[in-house]
Amino acid sequence: MNKQDLIDAVASKTGSTKAKTAEALDALIGTITTVVTQGDTVQLIGFGSFSKGQRAARTGRNPATGAEIHIAAAKTVKFAAGKAFKDAVNGA
């Protein structure tokens, strides 16, 4: 399912127009992105939590040559699924 499919599904369930649903989805994604970028956590009870993480610098290997390479530290996005979401996926 891509973004447009999601918009279509939500619009049909809510009875809203696709344009308003797309606007609401864009606002939701934009807000989550802004909050997580600032270092806060977004918790959606039953669905999951979005937060910002940190990956340390490390040494890796070039698979073609075997030479060691330095991999820089990076910021990452973490998502932890909530219990209700996990249960739904597992069919419980």
mmCIF file as gemmi writes it, N, C-alpha and C atoms, coordinates in Angstrom:
data_model
loop_
_atom_site.group_PDB
_atom_site.id
_atom_site.type_symbol
_atom_site.label_atom_id
_atom_site.label_alt_id
_atom_site.label_comp_id
_atom_site.label_asym_id
_atom_site.label_entity_id
_atom_site.label_seq_id
_atom_site.pdbx_PDB_ins_code
_atom_site.Cartn_x
_atom_site.Cartn_y
_atom_site.Cartn_z
_atom_site.occupancy
_atom_site.B_iso_or_equiv
_atom_site.pdbx_formal_charge
_atom_site.auth_seq_id
_atom_site.auth_asym_id
_atom_site.pdbx_PDB_model_num
ATOM 1 N N . MET Axp A 1 ? 0.845 -1.175 0 1 0 ? 1 A 1
ATOM 2 C CA . MET Axp A 1 ? 0 0 0 1 0 ? 1 A 1
ATOM 3 C C . MET Axp A 1 ? 0.888 1.234 0 1 0 ? 1 A 1
ATOM 4 N N . ASN Axp A 2 ? 0.617 2.131 -0.914 1 0 ? 2 A 1
ATOM 5 C CA . ASN Axp A 2 ? 1.357 3.386 -0.947 1 0 ? 2 A 1
ATOM 6 C C . ASN Axp A 2 ? 0.513 4.5 -0.321 1 0 ? 2 A 1
ATOM 7 N N . LYS Axp A 3 ? 1.033 5.709 -0.333 1 0 ? 3 A 1
ATOM 8 C CA . LYS Axp A 3 ? 0.358 6.829 0.317 1 0 ? 3 A 1
ATOM 9 C C . LYS Axp A 3 ? -1.022 7.083 -0.284 1 0 ? 3 A 1
ATOM 10 N N . GLN Axp A 4 ? -1.133 7.028 -1.604 1 0 ? 4 A 1
ATOM 11 C CA . GLN Axp A 4 ? -2.425 7.286 -2.241 1 0 ? 4 A 1
ATOM 12 C C . GLN Axp A 4 ? -3.435 6.204 -1.879 1 0 ? 4 A 1
ATOM 13 N N . ASP Axp A 5 ? -3.001 4.95 -1.803 1 0 ? 5 A 1
ATOM 14 C CA . ASP Axp A 5 ? -3.894 3.875 -1.39 1 0 ? 5 A 1
ATOM 15 C C . ASP Axp A 5 ? -4.382 4.096 0.039 1 0 ? 5 A 1
ATOM 16 N N . LEU Axp A 6 ? -3.483 4.563 0.914 1 0 ? 6 A 1
ATOM 17 C CA . LEU Axp A 6 ? -3.85 4.854 2.296 1 0 ? 6 A 1
ATOM 18 C C . LEU Axp A 6 ? -4.878 5.988 2.348 1 0 ? 6 A 1
ATOM 19 N N . ILE Axp A 7 ? -4.649 7.022 1.571 1 0 ? 7 A 1
ATOM 20 C CA . ILE Axp A 7 ? -5.593 8.141 1.519 1 0 ? 7 A 1
ATOM 21 C C . ILE Axp A 7 ? -6.965 7.654 1.052 1 0 ? 7 A 1
ATOM 22 N N . ASP Axp A 8 ? -6.992 6.831 0.014 1 0 ? 8 A 1
ATOM 23 C CA . ASP Axp A 8 ? -8.255 6.299 -0.499 1 0 ? 8 A 1
ATOM 24 C C . ASP Axp A 8 ? -8.985 5.474 0.562 1 0 ? 8 A 1
ATOM 25 N N . ALA Axp A 9 ? -8.243 4.624 1.284 1 0 ? 9 A 1
ATOM 26 C CA . ALA Axp A 9 ? -8.849 3.766 2.3 1 0 ? 9 A 1
ATOM 27 C C . ALA Axp A 9 ? -9.407 4.583 3.455 1 0 ? 9 A 1
ATOM 28 N N . VAL Axp A 10 ? -8.647 5.575 3.925 1 0 ? 10 A 1
ATOM 29 C CA . VAL Axp A 10 ? -9.111 6.404 5.044 1 0 ? 10 A 1
ATOM 30 C C . VAL Axp A 10 ? -10.307 7.247 4.612 1 0 ? 10 A 1
ATOM 31 N N . ALA Axp A 11 ? -10.261 7.796 3.415 1 0 ? 11 A 1
ATOM 32 C CA . ALA Axp A 11 ? -11.369 8.611 2.919 1 0 ? 11 A 1
ATOM 33 C C . ALA Axp A 11 ? -12.651 7.792 2.821 1 0 ? 11 A 1
ATOM 34 N N . SER Axp A 12 ? -12.555 6.551 2.374 1 0 ? 12 A 1
ATOM 35 C CA . SER Axp A 12 ? -13.753 5.725 2.253 1 0 ? 12 A 1
ATOM 36 C C . SER Axp A 12 ? -14.305 5.328 3.626 1 0 ? 12 A 1
ATOM 37 N N . LYS Axp A 13 ? -13.424 5.127 4.612 1 0 ? 13 A 1
ATOM 38 C CA . LYS Axp A 13 ? -13.888 4.765 5.963 1 0 ? 13 A 1
ATOM 39 C C . LYS Axp A 13 ? -14.505 5.947 6.692 1 0 ? 13 A 1
ATOM 40 N N . THR Axp A 14 ? -13.986 7.146 6.459 1 0 ? 14 A 1
ATOM 41 C CA . THR Axp A 14 ? -14.466 8.314 7.19 1 0 ? 14 A 1
ATOM 42 C C . THR Axp A 14 ? -15.561 9.071 6.449 1 0 ? 14 A 1
ATOM 43 N N . GLY Axp A 15 ? -15.703 8.834 5.163 1 0 ? 15 A 1
ATOM 44 C CA . GLY Axp A 15 ? -16.676 9.567 4.368 1 0 ? 15 A 1
ATOM 45 C C . GLY Axp A 15 ? -16.197 10.959 3.995 1 0 ? 15 A 1
ATOM 46 N N . SER Axp A 16 ? -14.941 11.259 4.252 1 0 ? 16 A 1
ATOM 47 C CA . SER Axp A 16 ? -14.364 12.554 3.927 1 0 ? 16 A 1
ATOM 48 C C . SER Axp A 16 ? -13.881 12.541 2.483 1 0 ? 16 A 1
ATOM 49 N N . THR Axp A 17 ? -13.57 13.715 1.963 1 0 ? 17 A 1
ATOM 50 C CA . THR Axp A 17 ? -13.042 13.781 0.606 1 0 ? 17 A 1
ATOM 51 C C . THR Axp A 17 ? -11.581 13.339 0.612 1 0 ? 17 A 1
ATOM 52 N N . LYS Axp A 18 ? -11.119 12.918 -0.537 1 0 ? 18 A 1
ATOM 53 C CA . LYS Axp A 18 ? -9.715 12.495 -0.664 1 0 ? 18 A 1
ATOM 54 C C . LYS Axp A 18 ? -8.773 13.68 -0.44 1 0 ? 18 A 1
ATOM 55 N N . ALA Axp A 19 ? -9.167 14.859 -0.88 1 0 ? 19 A 1
ATOM 56 C CA . ALA Axp A 19 ? -8.32 16.045 -0.721 1 0 ? 19 A 1
ATOM 57 C C . ALA Axp A 19 ? -8.155 16.391 0.753 1 0 ? 19 A 1
ATOM 58 N N . LYS Axp A 20 ? -9.244 16.366 1.52 1 0 ? 20 A 1
ATOM 59 C CA . LYS Axp A 20 ? -9.156 16.672 2.948 1 0 ? 20 A 1
ATOM 60 C C . LYS Axp A 20 ? -8.392 15.579 3.693 1 0 ? 20 A 1
ATOM 61 N N . THR Axp A 21 ? -8.581 14.337 3.289 1 0 ? 21 A 1
ATOM 62 C CA . THR Axp A 21 ? -7.859 13.233 3.909 1 0 ? 21 A 1
ATOM 63 C C . THR Axp A 21 ? -6.37 13.345 3.627 1 0 ? 21 A 1
ATOM 64 N N . ALA Axp A 22 ? -6.003 13.69 2.399 1 0 ? 22 A 1
ATOM 65 C CA . ALA Axp A 22 ? -4.594 13.87 2.043 1 0 ? 22 A 1
ATOM 66 C C . ALA Axp A 22 ? -3.981 15.011 2.848 1 0 ? 22 A 1
ATOM 67 N N . GLU Axp A 23 ? -4.718 16.095 3.018 1 0 ? 23 A 1
ATOM 68 C CA . GLU Axp A 23 ? -4.245 17.236 3.793 1 0 ? 23 A 1
ATOM 69 C C . GLU Axp A 23 ? -4.027 16.842 5.256 1 0 ? 23 A 1
ATOM 70 N N . ALA Axp A 24 ? -4.964 16.08 5.817 1 0 ? 24 A 1
ATOM 71 C CA . ALA Axp A 24 ? -4.843 15.632 7.211 1 0 ? 24 A 1
ATOM 72 C C . ALA Axp A 24 ? -3.666 14.679 7.379 1 0 ? 24 A 1
ATOM 73 N N . LEU Axp A 25 ? -3.479 13.76 6.431 1 0 ? 25 A 1
ATOM 74 C CA . LEU Axp A 25 ? -2.36 12.815 6.504 1 0 ? 25 A 1
ATOM 75 C C . LEU Axp A 25 ? -1.03 13.548 6.389 1 0 ? 25 A 1
ATOM 76 N N . ASP Axp A 26 ? -0.937 14.502 5.483 1 0 ? 26 A 1
ATOM 77 C CA . ASP Axp A 26 ? 0.292 15.292 5.346 1 0 ? 26 A 1
ATOM 78 C C . ASP Axp A 26 ? 0.585 16.078 6.62 1 0 ? 26 A 1
ATOM 79 N N . ALA Axp A 27 ? -0.46 16.624 7.252 1 0 ? 27 A 1
ATOM 80 C CA . ALA Axp A 27 ? -0.282 17.357 8.502 1 0 ? 27 A 1
ATOM 81 C C . ALA Axp A 27 ? 0.194 16.429 9.614 1 0 ? 27 A 1
ATOM 82 N N . LEU Axp A 28 ? -0.365 15.231 9.678 1 0 ? 28 A 1
ATOM 83 C CA . LEU Axp A 28 ? 0.035 14.244 10.687 1 0 ? 28 A 1
ATOM 84 C C . LEU Axp A 28 ? 1.497 13.85 10.508 1 0 ? 28 A 1
ATOM 85 N N . ILE Axp A 29 ? 1.882 13.517 9.293 1 0 ? 29 A 1
ATOM 86 C CA . ILE Axp A 29 ? 3.267 13.112 9.022 1 0 ? 29 A 1
ATOM 87 C C . ILE Axp A 29 ? 4.222 14.277 9.289 1 0 ? 29 A 1
ATOM 88 N N . GLY Axp A 30 ? 3.854 15.464 8.88 1 0 ? 30 A 1
ATOM 89 C CA . GLY Axp A 30 ? 4.69 16.64 9.119 1 0 ? 30 A 1
ATOM 90 C C . GLY Axp A 30 ? 4.875 16.929 10.595 1 0 ? 30 A 1
ATOM 91 N N . THR Axp A 31 ? 3.813 16.788 11.364 1 0 ? 31 A 1
ATOM 92 C CA . THR Axp A 31 ? 3.892 17.03 12.805 1 0 ? 31 A 1
ATOM 93 C C . THR Axp A 31 ? 4.761 15.99 13.494 1 0 ? 31 A 1
ATOM 94 N N . ILE Axp A 32 ? 4.571 14.718 13.145 1 0 ? 32 A 1
ATOM 95 C CA . ILE Axp A 32 ? 5.409 13.659 13.725 1 0 ? 32 A 1
ATOM 96 C C . ILE Axp A 32 ? 6.869 13.906 13.387 1 0 ? 32 A 1
ATOM 97 N N . THR Axp A 33 ? 7.152 14.268 12.141 1 0 ? 33 A 1
ATOM 98 C CA . THR Axp A 33 ? 8.526 14.539 11.708 1 0 ? 33 A 1
ATOM 99 C C . THR Axp A 33 ? 9.132 15.69 12.499 1 0 ? 33 A 1
ATOM 100 N N . THR Axp A 34 ? 8.393 16.754 12.677 1 0 ? 34 A 1
ATOM 101 C CA . THR Axp A 34 ? 8.888 17.924 13.413 1 0 ? 34 A 1
ATOM 102 C C . THR Axp A 34 ? 9.173 17.58 14.862 1 0 ? 34 A 1
ATOM 103 N N . VAL Axp A 35 ? 8.252 16.898 15.508 1 0 ? 35 A 1
ATOM 104 C CA . VAL Axp A 35 ? 8.404 16.57 16.924 1 0 ? 35 A 1
ATOM 105 C C . VAL Axp A 35 ? 9.59 15.634 17.146 1 0 ? 35 A 1
ATOM 106 N N . VAL Axp A 36 ? 9.72 14.6 16.319 1 0 ? 36 A 1
ATOM 107 C CA . VAL Axp A 36 ? 10.82 13.64 16.473 1 0 ? 36 A 1
ATOM 108 C C . VAL Axp A 36 ? 12.148 14.302 16.146 1 0 ? 36 A 1
ATOM 109 N N . THR Axp A 37 ? 12.184 15.179 15.146 1 0 ? 37 A 1
ATOM 110 C CA . THR Axp A 37 ? 13.404 15.896 14.787 1 0 ? 37 A 1
ATOM 111 C C . THR Axp A 37 ? 13.909 16.74 15.95 1 0 ? 37 A 1
ATOM 112 N N . GLN Axp A 38 ? 12.99 17.298 16.728 1 0 ? 38 A 1
ATOM 113 C CA . GLN Axp A 38 ? 13.353 18.121 17.874 1 0 ? 38 A 1
ATOM 114 C C . GLN Axp A 38 ? 13.796 17.28 19.076 1 0 ? 38 A 1
ATOM 115 N N . GLY Axp A 39 ? 13.708 15.955 18.97 1 0 ? 39 A 1
ATOM 116 C CA . GLY Axp A 39 ? 14.182 15.085 20.035 1 0 ? 39 A 1
ATOM 117 C C . GLY Axp A 39 ? 13.103 14.557 20.953 1 0 ? 39 A 1
ATOM 118 N N . ASP Axp A 40 ? 11.85 14.906 20.718 1 0 ? 40 A 1
ATOM 119 C CA . ASP Axp A 40 ? 10.753 14.4 21.537 1 0 ? 40 A 1
ATOM 120 C C . ASP Axp A 40 ? 10.233 13.083 20.962 1 0 ? 40 A 1
ATOM 121 N N . THR Axp A 41 ? 9.4 12.407 21.736 1 0 ? 41 A 1
ATOM 122 C CA . THR Axp A 41 ? 8.81 11.145 21.319 1 0 ? 41 A 1
ATOM 123 C C . THR Axp A 41 ? 7.331 11.35 21.034 1 0 ? 41 A 1
ATOM 124 N N . VAL Axp A 42 ? 6.829 10.686 19.993 1 0 ? 42 A 1
ATOM 125 C CA . VAL Axp A 42 ? 5.406 10.702 19.682 1 0 ? 42 A 1
ATOM 126 C C . VAL Axp A 42 ? 4.872 9.315 20.011 1 0 ? 42 A 1
ATOM 127 N N . GLN Axp A 43 ? 3.933 9.247 20.974 1 0 ? 43 A 1
ATOM 128 C CA . GLN Axp A 43 ? 3.344 7.973 21.376 1 0 ? 43 A 1
ATOM 129 C C . GLN Axp A 43 ? 1.888 7.939 20.955 1 0 ? 43 A 1
ATOM 130 N N . LEU Axp A 44 ? 1.537 6.951 20.162 1 0 ? 44 A 1
ATOM 131 C CA . LEU Axp A 44 ? 0.16 6.734 19.753 1 0 ? 44 A 1
ATOM 132 C C . LEU Axp A 44 ? -0.28 5.43 20.42 1 0 ? 44 A 1
ATOM 133 N N . ILE Axp A 45 ? -1.012 5.542 21.522 1 0 ? 45 A 1
ATOM 134 C CA . ILE Axp A 45 ? -1.385 4.387 22.322 1 0 ? 45 A 1
ATOM 135 C C . ILE Axp A 45 ? -2.082 3.351 21.444 1 0 ? 45 A 1
ATOM 136 N N . GLY Axp A 46 ? -1.628 2.115 21.534 1 0 ? 46 A 1
ATOM 137 C CA . GLY Axp A 46 ? -2.18 1.024 20.747 1 0 ? 46 A 1
ATOM 138 C C . GLY Axp A 46 ? -1.508 0.852 19.397 1 0 ? 46 A 1
ATOM 139 N N . PHE Axp A 47 ? -0.846 1.884 18.91 1 0 ? 47 A 1
ATOM 140 C CA . PHE Axp A 47 ? -0.175 1.796 17.61 1 0 ? 47 A 1
ATOM 141 C C . PHE Axp A 47 ? 1.329 1.685 17.783 1 0 ? 47 A 1
ATOM 142 N N . GLY Axp A 48 ? 1.954 2.677 18.429 1 0 ? 48 A 1
ATOM 143 C CA . GLY Axp A 48 ? 3.395 2.626 18.632 1 0 ? 48 A 1
ATOM 144 C C . GLY Axp A 48 ? 3.981 3.976 18.963 1 0 ? 48 A 1
ATOM 145 N N . SER Axp A 49 ? 5.308 4 19.082 1 0 ? 49 A 1
ATOM 146 C CA . SER Axp A 49 ? 6.033 5.215 19.447 1 0 ? 49 A 1
ATOM 147 C C . SER Axp A 49 ? 7.124 5.51 18.425 1 0 ? 49 A 1
ATOM 148 N N . PHE Axp A 50 ? 7.228 6.779 18.044 1 0 ? 50 A 1
ATOM 149 C CA . PHE Axp A 50 ? 8.287 7.256 17.17 1 0 ? 50 A 1
ATOM 150 C C . PHE Axp A 50 ? 9.257 8.066 18.016 1 0 ? 50 A 1
ATOM 151 N N . SER Axp A 51 ? 10.558 7.814 17.865 1 0 ? 51 A 1
ATOM 152 C CA . SER Axp A 51 ? 11.555 8.589 18.601 1 0 ? 51 A 1
ATOM 153 C C . SER Axp A 51 ? 12.83 8.69 17.776 1 0 ? 51 A 1
ATOM 154 N N . LYS Axp A 52 ? 13.726 9.55 18.242 1 0 ? 52 A 1
ATOM 155 C CA . LYS Axp A 52 ? 15.002 9.766 17.567 1 0 ? 52 A 1
ATOM 156 C C . LYS Axp A 52 ? 16.064 8.937 18.283 1 0 ? 52 A 1
ATOM 157 N N . GLY Axp A 53 ? 16.911 8.271 17.53 1 0 ? 53 A 1
ATOM 158 C CA . GLY Axp A 53 ? 17.984 7.465 18.099 1 0 ? 53 A 1
ATOM 159 C C . GLY Axp A 53 ? 19.332 7.91 17.591 1 0 ? 53 A 1
ATOM 160 N N . GLN Axp A 54 ? 20.358 7.277 18.095 1 0 ? 54 A 1
ATOM 161 C CA . GLN Axp A 54 ? 21.726 7.617 17.713 1 0 ? 54 A 1
ATOM 162 C C . GLN Axp A 54 ? 22.476 6.335 17.394 1 0 ? 54 A 1
ATOM 163 N N . ARG Axp A 55 ? 23.167 6.309 16.276 1 0 ? 55 A 1
ATOM 164 C CA . ARG Axp A 55 ? 24.005 5.171 15.91 1 0 ? 55 A 1
ATOM 165 C C . ARG Axp A 55 ? 25.459 5.629 16.018 1 0 ? 55 A 1
ATOM 166 N N . ALA Axp A 56 ? 26.252 4.889 16.76 1 0 ? 56 A 1
ATOM 167 C CA . ALA Axp A 56 ? 27.657 5.254 16.987 1 0 ? 56 A 1
ATOM 168 C C . ALA Axp A 56 ? 28.489 5.048 15.724 1 0 ? 56 A 1
ATOM 169 N N . ALA Axp A 57 ? 29.604 5.761 15.651 1 0 ? 57 A 1
ATOM 170 C CA . ALA Axp A 57 ? 30.556 5.558 14.552 1 0 ? 57 A 1
ATOM 171 C C . ALA Axp A 57 ? 31.158 4.171 14.7 1 0 ? 57 A 1
ATOM 172 N N . ARG Axp A 58 ? 31.493 3.566 13.581 1 0 ? 58 A 1
ATOM 173 C CA . ARG Axp A 58 ? 32.057 2.224 13.639 1 0 ? 58 A 1
ATOM 174 C C . ARG Axp A 58 ? 32.932 1.966 12.426 1 0 ? 58 A 1
ATOM 175 N N . THR Axp A 59 ? 33.654 0.865 12.478 1 0 ? 59 A 1
ATOM 176 C CA . THR Axp A 59 ? 34.5 0.464 11.367 1 0 ? 59 A 1
ATOM 177 C C . THR Axp A 59 ? 33.813 -0.676 10.629 1 0 ? 59 A 1
ATOM 178 N N . GLY Axp A 60 ? 33.764 -0.559 9.317 1 0 ? 60 A 1
ATOM 179 C CA . GLY Axp A 60 ? 33.159 -1.594 8.485 1 0 ? 60 A 1
ATOM 180 C C . GLY Axp A 60 ? 34.151 -2.056 7.442 1 0 ? 60 A 1
ATOM 181 N N . ARG Axp A 61 ? 33.687 -2.917 6.571 1 0 ? 61 A 1
ATOM 182 C CA . ARG Axp A 61 ? 34.539 -3.422 5.495 1 0 ? 61 A 1
ATOM 183 C C . ARG Axp A 61 ? 33.864 -3.218 4.152 1 0 ? 61 A 1
ATOM 184 N N . ASN Axp A 62 ? 34.669 -2.826 3.162 1 0 ? 62 A 1
ATOM 185 C CA . ASN Axp A 62 ? 34.193 -2.734 1.789 1 0 ? 62 A 1
ATOM 186 C C . ASN Axp A 62 ? 34.059 -4.177 1.29 1 0 ? 62 A 1
ATOM 187 N N . PRO Axp A 63 ? 32.874 -4.628 0.932 1 0 ? 63 A 1
ATOM 188 C CA . PRO Axp A 63 ? 32.707 -6.024 0.53 1 0 ? 63 A 1
ATOM 189 C C . PRO Axp A 63 ? 33.459 -6.388 -0.755 1 0 ? 63 A 1
ATOM 190 N N . ALA Axp A 64 ? 33.722 -5.407 -1.614 1 0 ? 64 A 1
ATOM 191 C CA . ALA Axp A 64 ? 34.418 -5.691 -2.872 1 0 ? 64 A 1
ATOM 192 C C . ALA Axp A 64 ? 35.915 -5.877 -2.66 1 0 ? 64 A 1
ATOM 193 N N . THR Axp A 65 ? 36.508 -5.052 -1.785 1 0 ? 65 A 1
ATOM 194 C CA . THR Axp A 65 ? 37.962 -5.092 -1.624 1 0 ? 65 A 1
ATOM 195 C C . THR Axp A 65 ? 38.403 -5.659 -0.282 1 0 ? 65 A 1
ATOM 196 N N . GLY Axp A 66 ? 37.512 -5.668 0.699 1 0 ? 66 A 1
ATOM 197 C CA . GLY Axp A 66 ? 37.888 -6.124 2.036 1 0 ? 66 A 1
ATOM 198 C C . GLY Axp A 66 ? 38.574 -5.055 2.861 1 0 ? 66 A 1
ATOM 199 N N . ALA Axp A 67 ? 38.747 -3.864 2.298 1 0 ? 67 A 1
ATOM 200 C CA . ALA Axp A 67 ? 39.422 -2.778 3.006 1 0 ? 67 A 1
ATOM 201 C C . ALA Axp A 67 ? 38.517 -2.228 4.107 1 0 ? 67 A 1
ATOM 202 N N . GLU Axp A 68 ? 39.139 -1.836 5.226 1 0 ? 68 A 1
ATOM 203 C CA . GLU Axp A 68 ? 38.377 -1.239 6.309 1 0 ? 68 A 1
ATOM 204 C C . GLU Axp A 68 ? 37.963 0.178 5.924 1 0 ? 68 A 1
ATOM 205 N N . ILE Axp A 69 ? 36.736 0.536 6.304 1 0 ? 69 A 1
ATOM 206 C CA . ILE Axp A 69 ? 36.242 1.882 6.056 1 0 ? 69 A 1
ATOM 207 C C . ILE Axp A 69 ? 35.613 2.416 7.344 1 0 ? 69 A 1
ATOM 208 N N . HIS Axp A 70 ? 35.629 3.729 7.491 1 0 ? 70 A 1
ATOM 209 C CA . HIS Axp A 70 ? 35.026 4.36 8.655 1 0 ? 70 A 1
ATOM 210 C C . HIS Axp A 70 ? 33.579 4.709 8.326 1 0 ? 70 A 1
ATOM 211 N N . ILE Axp A 71 ? 32.65 4.282 9.171 1 0 ? 71 A 1
ATOM 212 C CA . ILE Axp A 71 ? 31.242 4.622 9.01 1 0 ? 71 A 1
ATOM 213 C C . ILE Axp A 71 ? 30.922 5.656 10.08 1 0 ? 71 A 1
ATOM 214 N N . ALA Axp A 72 ? 30.502 6.826 9.676 1 0 ? 72 A 1
ATOM 215 C CA . ALA Axp A 72 ? 30.264 7.944 10.591 1 0 ? 72 A 1
ATOM 216 C C . ALA Axp A 72 ? 29.044 7.69 11.477 1 0 ? 72 A 1
ATOM 217 N N . ALA Axp A 73 ? 29.01 8.37 12.602 1 0 ? 73 A 1
ATOM 218 C CA . ALA Axp A 73 ? 27.851 8.319 13.488 1 0 ? 73 A 1
ATOM 219 C C . ALA Axp A 73 ? 26.655 8.927 12.759 1 0 ? 73 A 1
ATOM 220 N N . ALA Axp A 74 ? 25.461 8.473 13.106 1 0 ? 74 A 1
ATOM 221 C CA . ALA Axp A 74 ? 24.269 8.979 12.435 1 0 ? 74 A 1
ATOM 222 C C . ALA Axp A 74 ? 23.088 8.999 13.396 1 0 ? 74 A 1
ATOM 223 N N . LYS Axp A 75 ? 22.161 9.899 13.131 1 0 ? 75 A 1
ATOM 224 C CA . LYS Axp A 75 ? 20.905 9.932 13.859 1 0 ? 75 A 1
ATOM 225 C C . LYS Axp A 75 ? 19.92 9.053 13.104 1 0 ? 75 A 1
ATOM 226 N N . THR Axp A 76 ? 19.09 8.325 13.841 1 0 ? 76 A 1
ATOM 227 C CA . THR Axp A 76 ? 18.135 7.422 13.222 1 0 ? 76 A 1
ATOM 228 C C . THR Axp A 76 ? 16.739 7.665 13.784 1 0 ? 76 A 1
ATOM 229 N N . VAL Axp A 77 ? 15.753 7.089 13.139 1 0 ? 77 A 1
ATOM 230 C CA . VAL Axp A 77 ? 14.385 7.13 13.626 1 0 ? 77 A 1
ATOM 231 C C . VAL Axp A 77 ? 14.053 5.743 14.161 1 0 ? 77 A 1
ATOM 232 N N . LYS Axp A 78 ? 13.476 5.706 15.358 1 0 ? 78 A 1
ATOM 233 C CA . LYS Axp A 78 ? 13.069 4.44 15.956 1 0 ? 78 A 1
ATOM 234 C C . LYS Axp A 78 ? 11.547 4.37 15.96 1 0 ? 78 A 1
ATOM 235 N N . PHE Axp A 79 ? 11.027 3.179 15.725 1 0 ? 79 A 1
ATOM 236 C CA . PHE Axp A 79 ? 9.6 2.936 15.874 1 0 ? 79 A 1
ATOM 237 C C . PHE Axp A 79 ? 9.443 1.675 16.694 1 0 ? 79 A 1
ATOM 238 N N . ALA Axp A 80 ? 8.696 1.769 17.773 1 0 ? 80 A 1
ATOM 239 C CA . ALA Axp A 80 ? 8.394 0.611 18.607 1 0 ? 80 A 1
ATOM 240 C C . ALA Axp A 80 ? 6.892 0.38 18.532 1 0 ? 80 A 1
ATOM 241 N N . ALA Axp A 81 ? 6.496 -0.771 18.03 1 0 ? 81 A 1
ATOM 242 C CA . ALA Axp A 81 ? 5.079 -1.081 17.884 1 0 ? 81 A 1
ATOM 243 C C . ALA Axp A 81 ? 4.427 -1.255 19.245 1 0 ? 81 A 1
ATOM 244 N N . GLY Axp A 82 ? 3.191 -0.773 19.373 1 0 ? 82 A 1
ATOM 245 C CA . GLY Axp A 82 ? 2.418 -0.921 20.6 1 0 ? 82 A 1
ATOM 246 C C . GLY Axp A 82 ? 1.821 -2.314 20.7 1 0 ? 82 A 1
ATOM 247 N N . LYS Axp A 83 ? 1.37 -2.664 21.894 1 0 ? 83 A 1
ATOM 248 C CA . LYS Axp A 83 ? 0.833 -4.006 22.148 1 0 ? 83 A 1
ATOM 249 C C . LYS Axp A 83 ? -0.349 -4.337 21.255 1 0 ? 83 A 1
ATOM 250 N N . ALA Axp A 84 ? -1.298 -3.432 21.129 1 0 ? 84 A 1
ATOM 251 C CA . ALA Axp A 84 ? -2.487 -3.692 20.299 1 0 ? 84 A 1
ATOM 252 C C . ALA Axp A 84 ? -2.093 -3.927 18.843 1 0 ? 84 A 1
ATOM 253 N N . PHE Axp A 85 ? -1.117 -3.175 18.348 1 0 ? 85 A 1
ATOM 254 C CA . PHE Axp A 85 ? -0.659 -3.335 16.965 1 0 ? 85 A 1
ATOM 255 C C . PHE Axp A 85 ? 0.019 -4.694 16.79 1 0 ? 85 A 1
ATOM 256 N N . LYS Axp A 86 ? 0.875 -5.05 17.739 1 0 ? 86 A 1
ATOM 257 C CA . LYS Axp A 86 ? 1.542 -6.349 17.693 1 0 ? 86 A 1
ATOM 258 C C . LYS Axp A 86 ? 0.53 -7.486 17.724 1 0 ? 86 A 1
ATOM 259 N N . ASP Axp A 87 ? -0.455 -7.357 18.602 1 0 ? 87 A 1
ATOM 260 C CA . ASP Axp A 87 ? -1.483 -8.39 18.697 1 0 ? 87 A 1
ATOM 261 C C . ASP Axp A 87 ? -2.277 -8.528 17.403 1 0 ? 87 A 1
ATOM 262 N N . ALA Axp A 88 ? -2.597 -7.391 16.765 1 0 ? 88 A 1
ATOM 263 C CA . ALA Axp A 88 ? -3.338 -7.417 15.502 1 0 ? 88 A 1
ATOM 264 C C . ALA Axp A 88 ? -2.52 -8.103 14.409 1 0 ? 88 A 1
ATOM 265 N N . VAL Axp A 89 ? -1.235 -7.814 14.356 1 0 ? 89 A 1
ATOM 266 C CA . VAL Axp A 89 ? -0.36 -8.418 13.339 1 0 ? 89 A 1
ATOM 267 C C . VAL Axp A 89 ? -0.221 -9.924 13.576 1 0 ? 89 A 1
ATOM 268 N N . ASN Axp A 90 ? -0.146 -10.308 14.846 1 0 ? 90 A 1
ATOM 269 C CA . ASN Axp A 90 ? 0.026 -11.72 15.19 1 0 ? 90 A 1
ATOM 270 C C . ASN Axp A 90 ? -1.291 -12.501 15.226 1 0 ? 90 A 1
ATOM 271 N N . GLY Axp A 91 ? -2.397 -11.818 14.945 1 0 ? 91 A 1
ATOM 272 C CA . GLY Axp A 91 ? -3.679 -12.496 14.875 1 0 ? 91 A 1
ATOM 273 C C . GLY Axp A 91 ? -4.281 -12.84 16.223 1 0 ? 91 A 1
ATOM 274 N N . ALA Axp A 92 ? -3.841 -12.183 17.277 1 0 ? 92 A 1
ATOM 275 C CA . ALA Axp A 92 ? -4.381 -12.478 18.613 1 0 ? 92 A 1
ATOM 276 C C . ALA Axp A 92 ? -5.642 -11.7 18.884 1 0 ? 92 A 1
